[in-house]
Amino acid sequence: MTARETDAVRWLDTQEGAMLALLEELVNIDSGSYDKPGVDAVGARIAEFLAGHGIPVTTVPVEGYGDALKAHVAGSGGGNRPVVLMGHRDTVFPKGEVAQRPFRIAEGRAYGAGVADMKAGLVMNAFVLAAFHRAGAPVPLVGLFTSDEEIGSPACRPIIEETARGARAVLNSEPGRPTGNVVTGRKGGVFMVLEVRGKAAHSGGNYADGRSAILELAHKTVAFHAVTDLERGTTVNVGLIAGGQSVNTVAPRATCEIDLRYVTPPDRVAAMDRIAAIVADSTVPGTTAHLAIKGEFLPLVQDEASRALFETYARVSAQQGTPVAGEFAGGCADSGFTASVGCPTLCAVGPVGGKAHSPEEYLDVATLVPRAHAMAETIAALAKA
């Protein structure tokens, strides 16, 4: 590294306390995906931190969800192709969660709603941007702070893809795996809503006149689950079901929500073809069904450029004395969108944590600074490449 890059890393060495202070503030703000004021409050605190370090932040207005933020740090070389540091501000938790379990630290672990997934990654990205702004960045950097990843990024996906096109690389600061590893591949996901329509009738007086939407949905649910192919990595899960009018009425309507996970784009095509055939077919005569896609993630498929990015990250991590490997994850993330537009992408480079989306979610505090180091040194190595 150059003297300036070394200065950036040395500054990060002194920042664990400040990182934890900012993390506590962010965790103690409710920011569920549909809570625009809360998600924007997290963004405002990040923007305030960055502005305090002289880093300009652009707000991209988003209707119905939190706004997206872009922070820009000029680079001394590398042309106009930035390295993008990416992270989402929303969590899966409802409003009021923070009051029940605010941020705390016990025995080297931090706890709280979204502490690892992924408010620690947001803090890390903000401090790496600040470090390079202070010392001088070897390439341009963009910090992209989005608002709706936990529900498939319905509003921010175009912003993510636009930012990634032409970028040198994307480092997505989802939490590092409990093993300490990063993620080099992820499944894609399709989230769907199915509505089945039948015909109401009195369940005792004229049962035969009815057409049960619930019965039809039950047949379809069994068929959907049969699309699962564990060896191929394809899973289908009907996770929510609702329907009916009253206990003594043949159900005129029923709905369900379906989660499809797959490994490669051809797997998606094969599964969706089978799902469409199930929707079109009726076991209960006189019922109809309509399927709508509610949200979707693309898979993170490692190509040659993304493999080279991982190898760079692994090399600098090993030099720090913390070897990492790449893991495949069944969960989805925005990194699939950036990889899909051809940008070299590495995911889960954030501080290490586990048990995301649960009350037991935790962050290993001791990984905050080392993971920031690894990111900073990877950026320096990319500049030389």
Disulfide bonds with the S-S distance in Angstrom:
none
